[in-house]
Amino acid sequence: MIAAANADGHVNRDEMKVIFGKVNALPLDTDDKAFIFDALHNPPTVAEIAALAVNPEQASEIYLASRLAIDPDHPEERGHLDELARHLDLPRGLVEHLDSQVESKAVNAA
């Protein structure tokens, strides 16, 4: 999420709010939260993120977490998602399905 939010070179207030909300909702101890917030200052590369996935389910979850953190209408952020999907070896149809899940969730929340 952090790397995705930083895809355009900065993490804006709305992106920061999403990241803080997701991190605070997780059952993490203080050290784990500190590690995540430190990553805000030194975001991982797309290749480093993709290397964390050990199976297709994890790859999908990583993509989905990134997709939730950003505005895909912003060209740099869309480029980040596209690059991430390539590094994760996600089929185009799956990416479209994940994107539609996020979009339908946003519509239902509004």
Secondary structure as GFF3:
##gff-version 3
##sequence-region A 1 110
A	DSSP	alpha_helix	2	5	.	.	.	ID=ss1
A	DSSP	alpha_helix	13	25	.	.	.	ID=ss2
A	DSSP	alpha_helix	30	39	.	.	.	ID=ss3
A	DSSP	alpha_helix	46	50	.	.	.	ID=ss4
A	DSSP	alpha_helix	56	69	.	.	.	ID=ss5
A	DSSP	alpha_helix	75	87	.	.	.	ID=ss6
A	DSSP	alpha_helix	92	109	.	.	.	ID=ss7
###
